[in-house]
Amino acid sequence: MKIIIINGPNLNLLGKREPEVYGAQTFEEYFTKLQFKFKDVELEYFQSNIEGEIISKIQETGFSYDGIVLNAAAYTHTSVGIGDAVKAVETPVVEVHISNTHQREEFRHVSYISAAAKGVILGFGLKSYDLAIQSFIKD
Ligand code: DQA
């Protein structure tokens, strides 16, 4: 089983960025733990601050991988293009957010991804990614 985690803008700053919201761990540290936990899953990680690169990565993986875990970060609330890419591909996409965006500013309540996603997991801190990976694994 091949799953890619795609992280959007500013998520390269995890650990440093608003730790009261996003925690003190870097994503690289957390990703190592995920790889250890899900040994039978071929896990890949991609991060970009650039909208078009995220769209290209969704297109590139979206016809061959078994799952995409997507945290489009701020683009979640603005990007018709990323939403369209999620609609266009065959691989199921699970939308994740570290924070509970519904408890935050109103502009974070809108998602251009959710309608095309297989499901949405948010508000569990970095564990949201773990739960998203689990959602692809058959019981
Ligand atoms: C986020 C929530 C977004 O509103 C925000 O722009 C992010 C991170 C989250 O994981 O909680 O960058 O996607």
Boltz pocket constraint, residues with backbone or C-beta under 6 A from the ligand:
constraints:
  - pocket:
      binder: B
      contacts: [[A, 9], [A, 10], [A, 11], [A, 71], [A, 72], [A, 73], [A, 74], [A, 75], [A, 76], [A, 96], [A, 97], [A, 98], [A, 99], [A, 100], [A, 101], [A, 108]]
      max_distance: 6.0
